[in-house]
Amino acid sequence: MSVTVSKLRQNIYQLLDQVIETGQPLEIERHGTKLRIVPSEPVSRLARLPKRKCIKGDPEKLVSIDWSSEWKS
């Protein structure tokens, strides 16, 4: 993402939070030179995935299910 210095000045906290959340660098252009704001520690791609609930019901019941009749040798 690229913004001007004026846009950075208007939304600095929001833009910095966005860099922290997404891990994507922010480019600022000033007098024809591009500057970049990046997180010092990279955000893992897995950490950015939205959390979803995959198991419907009680997950403890899955432990005691006997699947041996479903397996074929």
N, CA, C and O atoms as a Maestro MAE file, in Angstrom:
{
 s_m_m2io_version
 :::
 2.0.0
}

f_m_ct {
 s_m_title
 :::
 protein
 m_atom[292] {
  # First column is atom index #
  i_m_mmod_type
  r_m_x_coord
  r_m_y_coord
  r_m_z_coord
  i_m_residue_number
  s_m_chain_name
  s_m_pdb_residue_name
  s_m_pdb_atom_name
  i_m_atomic_number
  :::
  1 25 0.843 -1.165 0.000 1 A "MET " " N  " 7
  2 3 0.000 0.000 0.000 1 A "MET " " CA " 6
  3 2 0.896 1.238 0.000 1 A "MET " " C  " 6
  4 15 1.918 1.265 0.685 1 A "MET " " O  " 8
  5 25 0.524 2.237 -0.748 2 A "SER " " N  " 7
  6 3 1.309 3.455 -0.849 2 A "SER " " CA " 6
  7 2 0.428 4.660 -0.535 2 A "SER " " C  " 6
  8 15 -0.700 4.753 -1.020 2 A "SER " " O  " 8
  9 25 0.948 5.590 0.283 3 A "VAL " " N  " 7
  10 3 0.209 6.796 0.645 3 A "VAL " " CA " 6
  11 2 1.134 8.007 0.562 3 A "VAL " " C  " 6
  12 15 2.358 7.876 0.536 3 A "VAL " " O  " 8
  13 25 0.528 9.171 0.521 4 A "THR " " N  " 7
  14 3 1.296 10.411 0.569 4 A "THR " " CA " 6
  15 2 1.559 10.775 2.024 4 A "THR " " C  " 6
  16 15 0.975 10.205 2.945 4 A "THR " " O  " 8
  17 25 2.462 11.748 2.205 5 A "VAL " " N  " 7
  18 3 2.772 12.192 3.565 5 A "VAL " " CA " 6
  19 2 1.542 12.826 4.211 5 A "VAL " " C  " 6
  20 15 1.306 12.649 5.407 5 A "VAL " " O  " 8
  21 25 0.763 13.559 3.426 6 A "SER " " N  " 7
  22 3 -0.454 14.185 3.967 6 A "SER " " CA " 6
  23 2 -1.438 13.137 4.455 6 A "SER " " C  " 6
  24 15 -2.039 13.294 5.518 6 A "SER " " O  " 8
  25 25 -1.607 12.056 3.677 7 A "LYS " " N  " 7
  26 3 -2.517 10.977 4.056 7 A "LYS " " CA " 6
  27 2 -1.993 10.271 5.308 7 A "LYS " " C  " 6
  28 15 -2.775 9.892 6.181 7 A "LYS " " O  " 8
  29 25 -0.685 10.095 5.395 8 A "LEU " " N  " 7
  30 3 -0.087 9.481 6.584 8 A "LEU " " CA " 6
  31 2 -0.359 10.344 7.808 8 A "LEU " " C  " 6
  32 15 -0.712 9.827 8.869 8 A "LEU " " O  " 8
  33 25 -0.199 11.647 7.667 9 A "ARG " " N  " 7
  34 3 -0.420 12.567 8.778 9 A "ARG " " CA " 6
  35 2 -1.863 12.513 9.261 9 A "ARG " " C  " 6
  36 15 -2.115 12.600 10.463 9 A "ARG " " O  " 8
  37 25 -2.805 12.371 8.348 10 A "GLN " " N  " 7
  38 3 -4.222 12.334 8.713 10 A "GLN " " CA " 6
  39 2 -4.602 11.051 9.450 10 A "GLN " " C  " 6
  40 15 -5.413 11.078 10.376 10 A "GLN " " O  " 8
  41 25 -4.006 9.917 9.032 11 A "ASN " " N  " 7
  42 3 -4.440 8.607 9.544 11 A "ASN " " CA " 6
  43 2 -3.285 7.799 10.121 11 A "ASN " " C  " 6
  44 15 -3.277 6.578 9.969 11 A "ASN " " O  " 8
  45 25 -2.327 8.411 10.766 12 A "ILE " " N  " 7
  46 3 -1.117 7.692 11.148 12 A "ILE " " CA " 6
  47 2 -1.396 6.495 12.057 12 A "ILE " " C  " 6
  48 15 -0.830 5.422 11.848 12 A "ILE " " O  " 8
  49 25 -2.249 6.658 13.050 13 A "TYR " " N  " 7
  50 3 -2.502 5.551 13.982 13 A "TYR " " CA " 6
  51 2 -3.240 4.408 13.302 13 A "TYR " " C  " 6
  52 15 -2.930 3.239 13.532 13 A "TYR " " O  " 8
  53 25 -4.197 4.739 12.482 14 A "GLN " " N  " 7
  54 3 -4.946 3.712 11.749 14 A "GLN " " CA " 6
  55 2 -4.024 2.964 10.776 14 A "GLN " " C  " 6
  56 15 -4.107 1.741 10.660 14 A "GLN " " O  " 8
  57 25 -3.156 3.689 10.085 15 A "LEU " " N  " 7
  58 3 -2.244 3.053 9.131 15 A "LEU " " CA " 6
  59 2 -1.208 2.189 9.849 15 A "LEU " " C  " 6
  60 15 -0.873 1.102 9.378 15 A "LEU " " O  " 8
  61 25 -0.703 2.663 10.979 16 A "LEU " " N  " 7
  62 3 0.251 1.856 11.740 16 A "LEU " " CA " 6
  63 2 -0.396 0.583 12.275 16 A "LEU " " C  " 6
  64 15 0.222 -0.482 12.252 16 A "LEU " " O  " 8
  65 25 -1.628 0.682 12.755 17 A "ASP " " N  " 7
  66 3 -2.344 -0.512 13.219 17 A "ASP " " CA " 6
  67 2 -2.548 -1.500 12.075 17 A "ASP " " C  " 6
  68 15 -2.466 -2.712 12.274 17 A "ASP " " O  " 8
  69 25 -2.813 -0.982 10.883 18 A "GLN " " N  " 7
  70 3 -3.004 -1.845 9.717 18 A "GLN " " CA " 6
  71 2 -1.715 -2.591 9.376 18 A "GLN " " C  " 6
  72 15 -1.763 -3.770 9.026 18 A "GLN " " O  " 8
  73 25 -0.571 -1.925 9.472 19 A "VAL " " N  " 7
  74 3 0.715 -2.577 9.227 19 A "VAL " " CA " 6
  75 2 0.951 -3.674 10.253 19 A "VAL " " C  " 6
  76 15 1.442 -4.750 9.912 19 A "VAL " " O  " 8
  77 25 0.607 -3.410 11.500 20 A "ILE " " N  " 7
  78 3 0.789 -4.408 12.560 20 A "ILE " " CA " 6
  79 2 -0.107 -5.614 12.325 20 A "ILE " " C  " 6
  80 15 0.347 -6.751 12.453 20 A "ILE " " O  " 8
  81 25 -1.374 -5.388 11.981 21 A "GLU " " N  " 7
  82 3 -2.330 -6.477 11.804 21 A "GLU " " CA " 6
  83 2 -2.041 -7.326 10.575 21 A "GLU " " C  " 6
  84 15 -2.118 -8.553 10.633 21 A "GLU " " O  " 8
  85 25 -1.711 -6.684 9.473 22 A "THR " " N  " 7
  86 3 -1.548 -7.423 8.215 22 A "THR " " CA " 6
  87 2 -0.115 -7.865 7.970 22 A "THR " " C  " 6
  88 15 0.121 -8.851 7.273 22 A "THR " " O  " 8
  89 25 0.844 -7.139 8.540 23 A "GLY " " N  " 7
  90 3 2.240 -7.457 8.281 23 A "GLY " " CA " 6
  91 2 2.722 -6.920 6.944 23 A "GLY " " C  " 6
  92 15 3.887 -7.106 6.593 23 A "GLY " " O  " 8
  93 25 1.859 -6.263 6.197 24 A "GLN " " N  " 7
  94 3 2.243 -5.720 4.905 24 A "GLN " " CA " 6
  95 2 2.839 -4.330 5.091 24 A "GLN " " C  " 6
  96 15 2.306 -3.518 5.846 24 A "GLN " " O  " 8
  97 25 3.953 -4.054 4.396 25 A "PRO " " N  " 7
  98 3 4.602 -2.754 4.554 25 A "PRO " " CA " 6
  99 2 3.763 -1.613 3.986 25 A "PRO " " C  " 6
  100 15 2.919 -1.809 3.111 25 A "PRO " " O  " 8
  101 25 4.020 -0.428 4.507 26 A "LEU " " N  " 7
  102 3 3.351 0.788 4.055 26 A "LEU " " CA " 6
  103 2 4.402 1.680 3.413 26 A "LEU " " C  " 6
  104 15 5.412 2.005 4.038 26 A "LEU " " O  " 8
  105 25 4.167 2.077 2.167 27 A "GLU " " N  " 7
  106 3 5.097 2.958 1.467 27 A "GLU " " CA " 6
  107 2 4.580 4.384 1.516 27 A "GLU " " C  " 6
  108 15 3.395 4.646 1.305 27 A "GLU " " O  " 8
  109 25 5.503 5.305 1.802 28 A "ILE " " N  " 7
  110 3 5.187 6.724 1.831 28 A "ILE " " CA " 6
  111 2 6.087 7.404 0.808 28 A "ILE " " C  " 6
  112 15 7.291 7.150 0.772 28 A "ILE " " O  " 8
  113 25 5.507 8.267 -0.023 29 A "GLU " " N  " 7
  114 3 6.305 8.975 -1.019 29 A "GLU " " CA " 6
  115 2 6.470 10.424 -0.587 29 A "GLU " " C  " 6
  116 15 5.497 11.120 -0.294 29 A "GLU " " O  " 8
  117 25 7.738 10.866 -0.554 30 A "ARG " " N  " 7
  118 3 8.046 12.257 -0.187 30 A "ARG " " CA " 6
  119 2 9.148 12.770 -1.093 30 A "ARG " " C  " 6
  120 15 10.258 12.237 -1.093 30 A "ARG " " O  " 8
  121 25 8.848 13.792 -1.857 31 A "HIS " " N  " 7
  122 3 9.799 14.410 -2.787 31 A "HIS " " CA " 6
  123 2 10.397 13.386 -3.745 31 A "HIS " " C  " 6
  124 15 11.592 13.429 -4.036 31 A "HIS " " O  " 8
  125 25 9.575 12.474 -4.232 32 A "GLY " " N  " 7
  126 3 10.027 11.485 -5.207 32 A "GLY " " CA " 6
  127 2 10.763 10.294 -4.609 32 A "GLY " " C  " 6
  128 15 11.171 9.391 -5.340 32 A "GLY " " O  " 8
  129 25 10.935 10.279 -3.307 33 A "THR " " N  " 7
  130 3 11.619 9.167 -2.634 33 A "THR " " CA " 6
  131 2 10.583 8.350 -1.888 33 A "THR " " C  " 6
  132 15 9.696 8.896 -1.231 33 A "THR " " O  " 8
  133 25 10.705 7.031 -1.995 34 A "LYS " " N  " 7
  134 3 9.769 6.154 -1.288 34 A "LYS " " CA " 6
  135 2 10.396 5.680 0.015 34 A "LYS " " C  " 6
  136 15 11.536 5.217 0.052 34 A "LYS " " O  " 8
  137 25 9.620 5.812 1.073 35 A "LEU " " N  " 7
  138 3 10.003 5.316 2.395 35 A "LEU " " CA " 6
  139 2 9.073 4.161 2.729 35 A "LEU " " C  " 6
  140 15 7.965 4.076 2.201 35 A "LEU " " O  " 8
  141 25 9.521 3.281 3.599 36 A "ARG " " N  " 7
  142 3 8.712 2.114 3.913 36 A "ARG " " CA " 6
  143 2 8.649 1.891 5.420 36 A "ARG " " C  " 6
  144 15 9.665 1.919 6.113 36 A "ARG " " O  " 8
  145 25 7.435 1.671 5.907 37 A "ILE " " N  " 7
  146 3 7.216 1.286 7.311 37 A "ILE " " CA " 6
  147 2 6.876 -0.197 7.313 37 A "ILE " " C  " 6
  148 15 5.904 -0.627 6.691 37 A "ILE " " O  " 8
  149 25 7.689 -0.969 8.020 38 A "VAL " " N  " 7
  150 3 7.487 -2.422 8.086 38 A "VAL " " CA " 6
  151 2 7.544 -2.865 9.538 38 A "VAL " " C  " 6
  152 15 8.222 -2.236 10.350 38 A "VAL " " O  " 8
  153 25 6.831 -3.955 9.879 39 A "PRO " " N  " 7
  154 3 6.939 -4.475 11.250 39 A "PRO " " CA " 6
  155 2 8.342 -5.051 11.480 39 A "PRO " " C  " 6
  156 15 8.923 -5.647 10.573 39 A "PRO " " O  " 8
  157 25 8.878 -4.877 12.676 40 A "SER " " N  " 7
  158 3 10.223 -5.394 12.963 40 A "SER " " CA " 6
  159 2 10.234 -6.917 13.027 40 A "SER " " C  " 6
  160 15 11.248 -7.548 12.728 40 A "SER " " O  " 8
  161 25 9.115 -7.500 13.412 41 A "GLU " " N  " 7
  162 3 8.990 -8.955 13.426 41 A "GLU " " CA " 6
  163 2 7.912 -9.339 12.424 41 A "GLU " " C  " 6
  164 15 6.790 -8.837 12.499 41 A "GLU " " O  " 8
  165 25 8.237 -10.220 11.491 42 A "PRO " " N  " 7
  166 3 7.232 -10.590 10.478 42 A "PRO " " CA " 6
  167 2 6.043 -11.318 11.108 42 A "PRO " " C  " 6
  168 15 6.199 -12.100 12.046 42 A "PRO " " O  " 8
  169 25 4.864 -11.044 10.574 43 A "VAL " " N  " 7
  170 3 3.645 -11.711 11.017 43 A "VAL " " CA " 6
  171 2 3.491 -12.974 10.174 43 A "VAL " " C  " 6
  172 15 3.533 -12.909 8.946 43 A "VAL " " O  " 8
  173 25 3.314 -14.115 10.824 44 A "SER " " N  " 7
  174 3 3.187 -15.354 10.065 44 A "SER " " CA " 6
  175 2 1.876 -15.369 9.290 44 A "SER " " C  " 6
  176 15 0.875 -14.799 9.725 44 A "SER " " O  " 8
  177 25 1.897 -16.019 8.155 45 A "ARG " " N  " 7
  178 3 0.696 -16.109 7.333 45 A "ARG " " CA " 6
  179 2 -0.409 -16.874 8.051 45 A "ARG " " C  " 6
  180 15 -1.588 -16.568 7.874 45 A "ARG " " O  " 8
  181 25 -0.042 -17.860 8.856 46 A "LEU " " N  " 7
  182 3 -1.041 -18.630 9.597 46 A "LEU " " CA " 6
  183 2 -1.715 -17.778 10.665 46 A "LEU " " C  " 6
  184 15 -2.907 -17.943 10.927 46 A "LEU " " O  " 8
  185 25 -0.969 -16.876 11.279 47 A "ALA " " N  " 7
  186 3 -1.541 -16.025 12.322 47 A "ALA " " CA " 6
  187 2 -2.568 -15.058 11.753 47 A "ALA " " C  " 6
  188 15 -3.457 -14.604 12.473 47 A "ALA " " O  " 8
  189 25 -2.453 -14.736 10.451 48 A "ARG " " N  " 7
  190 3 -3.390 -13.802 9.825 48 A "ARG " " CA " 6
  191 2 -4.672 -14.465 9.353 48 A "ARG " " C  " 6
  192 15 -5.617 -13.770 8.979 48 A "ARG " " O  " 8
  193 25 -4.729 -15.799 9.361 49 A "LEU " " N  " 7
  194 3 -5.949 -16.475 8.925 49 A "LEU " " CA " 6
  195 2 -7.072 -16.230 9.917 49 A "LEU " " C  " 6
  196 15 -6.833 -16.212 11.125 49 A "LEU " " O  " 8
  197 25 -8.276 -16.044 9.436 50 A "PRO " " N  " 7
  198 3 -9.393 -15.858 10.373 50 A "PRO " " CA " 6
  199 2 -9.674 -17.153 11.133 50 A "PRO " " C  " 6
  200 15 -9.640 -18.243 10.562 50 A "PRO " " O  " 8
  201 25 -9.949 -17.016 12.413 51 A "LYS " " N  " 7
  202 3 -10.242 -18.203 13.219 51 A "LYS " " CA " 6
  203 2 -11.656 -18.680 12.919 51 A "LYS " " C  " 6
  204 15 -12.603 -17.895 12.885 51 A "LYS " " O  " 8
  205 25 -11.774 -19.985 12.704 52 A "ARG " " N  " 7
  206 3 -13.077 -20.575 12.406 52 A "ARG " " CA " 6
  207 2 -13.297 -21.775 13.307 52 A "ARG " " C  " 6
  208 15 -12.354 -22.484 13.657 52 A "ARG " " O  " 8
  209 25 -14.533 -21.993 13.674 53 A "LYS " " N  " 7
  210 3 -14.879 -23.163 14.453 53 A "LYS " " CA " 6
  211 2 -15.261 -24.261 13.481 53 A "LYS " " C  " 6
  212 15 -16.232 -24.128 12.736 53 A "LYS " " O  " 8
  213 25 -14.507 -25.341 13.485 54 A "CYS " " N  " 7
  214 3 -14.715 -26.418 12.515 54 A "CYS " " CA " 6
  215 2 -15.531 -27.571 13.076 54 A "CYS " " C  " 6
  216 15 -16.217 -28.261 12.322 54 A "CYS " " O  " 8
  217 25 -15.471 -27.791 14.361 55 A "ILE " " N  " 7
  218 3 -16.147 -28.930 14.974 55 A "ILE " " CA " 6
  219 2 -17.473 -28.462 15.537 55 A "ILE " " C  " 6
  220 15 -17.526 -27.542 16.352 55 A "ILE " " O  " 8
  221 25 -18.542 -29.105 15.094 56 A "LYS " " N  " 7
  222 3 -19.856 -28.784 15.635 56 A "LYS " " CA " 6
  223 2 -20.181 -29.815 16.699 56 A "LYS " " C  " 6
  224 15 -20.147 -31.017 16.436 56 A "LYS " " O  " 8
  225 25 -20.487 -29.362 17.865 57 A "GLY " " N  " 7
  226 3 -20.771 -30.277 18.956 57 A "GLY " " CA " 6
  227 2 -19.609 -30.327 19.934 57 A "GLY " " C  " 6
  228 15 -18.748 -29.447 19.948 57 A "GLY " " O  " 8
  229 25 -19.600 -31.360 20.741 58 A "ASP " " N  " 7
  230 3 -18.593 -31.522 21.780 58 A "ASP " " CA " 6
  231 2 -17.366 -32.230 21.213 58 A "ASP " " C  " 6
  232 15 -17.486 -33.382 20.797 58 A "ASP " " O  " 8
  233 25 -16.194 -31.602 21.174 59 A "PRO " " N  " 7
  234 3 -15.011 -32.250 20.631 59 A "PRO " " CA " 6
  235 2 -14.542 -33.447 21.456 59 A "PRO " " C  " 6
  236 15 -13.838 -34.310 20.932 59 A "PRO " " O  " 8
  237 25 -14.913 -33.516 22.723 60 A "GLU " " N  " 7
  238 3 -14.517 -34.649 23.566 60 A "GLU " " CA " 6
  239 2 -15.186 -35.945 23.104 60 A "GLU " " C  " 6
  240 15 -14.645 -37.027 23.336 60 A "GLU " " O  " 8
  241 25 -16.339 -35.858 22.460 61 A "LYS " " N  " 7
  242 3 -17.015 -37.060 21.977 61 A "LYS " " CA " 6
  243 2 -16.251 -37.705 20.812 61 A "LYS " " C  " 6
  244 15 -16.385 -38.904 20.571 61 A "LYS " " O  " 8
  245 25 -15.465 -36.923 20.103 62 A "LEU " " N  " 7
  246 3 -14.686 -37.460 18.988 62 A "LEU " " CA " 6
  247 2 -13.603 -38.427 19.453 62 A "LEU " " C  " 6
  248 15 -13.200 -39.321 18.709 62 A "LEU " " O  " 8
  249 25 -13.138 -38.247 20.676 63 A "VAL " " N  " 7
  250 3 -12.065 -39.093 21.203 63 A "VAL " " CA " 6
  251 2 -12.525 -40.539 21.360 63 A "VAL " " C  " 6
  252 15 -11.743 -41.462 21.132 63 A "VAL " " O  " 8
  253 25 -13.765 -40.747 21.742 64 A "SER " " N  " 7
  254 3 -14.236 -42.099 22.041 64 A "SER " " CA " 6
  255 2 -14.928 -42.791 20.869 64 A "SER " " C  " 6
  256 15 -15.467 -43.881 21.062 64 A "SER " " O  " 8
  257 25 -14.942 -42.225 19.679 65 A "ILE " " N  " 7
  258 3 -15.582 -42.864 18.518 65 A "ILE " " CA " 6
  259 2 -14.715 -44.007 18.017 65 A "ILE " " C  " 6
  260 15 -13.504 -43.856 17.859 65 A "ILE " " O  " 8
  261 25 -15.338 -45.146 17.770 66 A "ASP " " N  " 7
  262 3 -14.626 -46.320 17.241 66 A "ASP " " CA " 6
  263 2 -14.813 -46.359 15.725 66 A "ASP " " C  " 6
  264 15 -15.914 -46.623 15.241 66 A "ASP " " O  " 8
  265 25 -13.747 -46.099 14.982 67 A "TRP " " N  " 7
  266 3 -13.791 -46.056 13.523 67 A "TRP " " CA " 6
  267 2 -13.298 -47.371 12.879 67 A "TRP " " C  " 6
  268 15 -13.224 -47.477 11.655 67 A "TRP " " O  " 8
  269 25 -12.969 -48.353 13.707 68 A "SER " " N  " 7
  270 3 -12.371 -49.584 13.169 68 A "SER " " CA " 6
  271 2 -13.307 -50.300 12.172 68 A "SER " " C  " 6
  272 15 -12.815 -50.958 11.255 68 A "SER " " O  " 8
  273 25 -14.621 -50.193 12.323 69 A "SER " " N  " 7
  274 3 -15.533 -50.845 11.385 69 A "SER " " CA " 6
  275 2 -15.533 -50.152 10.024 69 A "SER " " C  " 6
  276 15 -15.942 -50.761 9.035 69 A "SER " " O  " 8
  277 25 -15.092 -48.910 9.947 70 A "GLU " " N  " 7
  278 3 -15.056 -48.163 8.707 70 A "GLU " " CA " 6
  279 2 -13.786 -48.423 7.902 70 A "GLU " " C  " 6
  280 15 -13.763 -48.176 6.696 70 A "GLU " " O  " 8
  281 25 -12.750 -48.909 8.534 71 A "TRP " " N  " 7
  282 3 -11.474 -49.120 7.855 71 A "TRP " " CA " 6
  283 2 -11.481 -50.446 7.109 71 A "TRP " " C  " 6
  284 15 -11.979 -51.457 7.604 71 A "TRP " " O  " 8
  285 25 -10.925 -50.418 5.927 72 A "LYS " " N  " 7
  286 3 -10.814 -51.643 5.129 72 A "LYS " " CA " 6
  287 2 -9.342 -51.883 4.842 72 A "LYS " " C  " 6
  288 15 -8.614 -50.971 4.451 72 A "LYS " " O  " 8
  289 25 -8.915 -53.126 5.042 73 A "SER " " N  " 7
  290 3 -7.494 -53.459 4.820 73 A "SER " " CA " 6
  291 2 -7.237 -53.817 3.390 73 A "SER " " C  " 6
  292 15 -6.103 -54.124 3.025 73 A "SER " " O  " 8
  :::
 }
 m_bond[291] {
  # First column is bond index #
  i_m_from
  i_m_to
  i_m_order
  :::
  1 1 2 1
  2 2 3 1
  3 3 4 2
  4 3 5 1
  5 5 6 1
  6 6 7 1
  7 7 8 2
  8 7 9 1
  9 9 10 1
  10 10 11 1
  11 11 12 2
  12 11 13 1
  13 13 14 1
  14 14 15 1
  15 15 16 2
  16 15 17 1
  17 17 18 1
  18 18 19 1
  19 19 20 2
  20 19 21 1
  21 21 22 1
  22 22 23 1
  23 23 24 2
  24 23 25 1
  25 25 26 1
  26 26 27 1
  27 27 28 2
  28 27 29 1
  29 29 30 1
  30 30 31 1
  31 31 32 2
  32 31 33 1
  33 33 34 1
  34 34 35 1
  35 35 36 2
  36 35 37 1
  37 37 38 1
  38 38 39 1
  39 39 40 2
  40 39 41 1
  41 41 42 1
  42 42 43 1
  43 43 44 2
  44 43 45 1
  45 45 46 1
  46 46 47 1
  47 47 48 2
  48 47 49 1
  49 49 50 1
  50 50 51 1
  51 51 52 2
  52 51 53 1
  53 53 54 1
  54 54 55 1
  55 55 56 2
  56 55 57 1
  57 57 58 1
  58 58 59 1
  59 59 60 2
  60 59 61 1
  61 61 62 1
  62 62 63 1
  63 63 64 2
  64 63 65 1
  65 65 66 1
  66 66 67 1
  67 67 68 2
  68 67 69 1
  69 69 70 1
  70 70 71 1
  71 71 72 2
  72 71 73 1
  73 73 74 1
  74 74 75 1
  75 75 76 2
  76 75 77 1
  77 77 78 1
  78 78 79 1
  79 79 80 2
  80 79 81 1
  81 81 82 1
  82 82 83 1
  83 83 84 2
  84 83 85 1
  85 85 86 1
  86 86 87 1
  87 87 88 2
  88 87 89 1
  89 89 90 1
  90 90 91 1
  91 91 92 2
  92 91 93 1
  93 93 94 1
  94 94 95 1
  95 95 96 2
  96 95 97 1
  97 97 98 1
  98 98 99 1
  99 99 100 2
  100 99 101 1
  101 101 102 1
  102 102 103 1
  103 103 104 2
  104 103 105 1
  105 105 106 1
  106 106 107 1
  107 107 108 2
  108 107 109 1
  109 109 110 1
  110 110 111 1
  111 111 112 2
  112 111 113 1
  113 113 114 1
  114 114 115 1
  115 115 116 2
  116 115 117 1
  117 117 118 1
  118 118 119 1
  119 119 120 2
  120 119 121 1
  121 121 122 1
  122 122 123 1
  123 123 124 2
  124 123 125 1
  125 125 126 1
  126 126 127 1
  127 127 128 2
  128 127 129 1
  129 129 130 1
  130 130 131 1
  131 131 132 2
  132 131 133 1
  133 133 134 1
  134 134 135 1
  135 135 136 2
  136 135 137 1
  137 137 138 1
  138 138 139 1
  139 139 140 2
  140 139 141 1
  141 141 142 1
  142 142 143 1
  143 143 144 2
  144 143 145 1
  145 145 146 1
  146 146 147 1
  147 147 148 2
  148 147 149 1
  149 149 150 1
  150 150 151 1
  151 151 152 2
  152 151 153 1
  153 153 154 1
  154 154 155 1
  155 155 156 2
  156 155 157 1
  157 157 158 1
  158 158 159 1
  159 159 160 2
  160 159 161 1
  161 161 162 1
  162 162 163 1
  163 163 164 2
  164 163 165 1
  165 165 166 1
  166 166 167 1
  167 167 168 2
  168 167 169 1
  169 169 170 1
  170 170 171 1
  171 171 172 2
  172 171 173 1
  173 173 174 1
  174 174 175 1
  175 175 176 2
  176 175 177 1
  177 177 178 1
  178 178 179 1
  179 179 180 2
  180 179 181 1
  181 181 182 1
  182 182 183 1
  183 183 184 2
  184 183 185 1
  185 185 186 1
  186 186 187 1
  187 187 188 2
  188 187 189 1
  189 189 190 1
  190 190 191 1
  191 191 192 2
  192 191 193 1
  193 193 194 1
  194 194 195 1
  195 195 196 2
  196 195 197 1
  197 197 198 1
  198 198 199 1
  199 199 200 2
  200 199 201 1
  201 201 202 1
  202 202 203 1
  203 203 204 2
  204 203 205 1
  205 205 206 1
  206 206 207 1
  207 207 208 2
  208 207 209 1
  209 209 210 1
  210 210 211 1
  211 211 212 2
  212 211 213 1
  213 213 214 1
  214 214 215 1
  215 215 216 2
  216 215 217 1
  217 217 218 1
  218 218 219 1
  219 219 220 2
  220 219 221 1
  221 221 222 1
  222 222 223 1
  223 223 224 2
  224 223 225 1
  225 225 226 1
  226 226 227 1
  227 227 228 2
  228 227 229 1
  229 229 230 1
  230 230 231 1
  231 231 232 2
  232 231 233 1
  233 233 234 1
  234 234 235 1
  235 235 236 2
  236 235 237 1
  237 237 238 1
  238 238 239 1
  239 239 240 2
  240 239 241 1
  241 241 242 1
  242 242 243 1
  243 243 244 2
  244 243 245 1
  245 245 246 1
  246 246 247 1
  247 247 248 2
  248 247 249 1
  249 249 250 1
  250 250 251 1
  251 251 252 2
  252 251 253 1
  253 253 254 1
  254 254 255 1
  255 255 256 2
  256 255 257 1
  257 257 258 1
  258 258 259 1
  259 259 260 2
  260 259 261 1
  261 261 262 1
  262 262 263 1
  263 263 264 2
  264 263 265 1
  265 265 266 1
  266 266 267 1
  267 267 268 2
  268 267 269 1
  269 269 270 1
  270 270 271 1
  271 271 272 2
  272 271 273 1
  273 273 274 1
  274 274 275 1
  275 275 276 2
  276 275 277 1
  277 277 278 1
  278 278 279 1
  279 279 280 2
  280 279 281 1
  281 281 282 1
  282 282 283 1
  283 283 284 2
  284 283 285 1
  285 285 286 1
  286 286 287 1
  287 287 288 2
  288 287 289 1
  289 289 290 1
  290 290 291 1
  291 291 292 2
  :::
 }
}
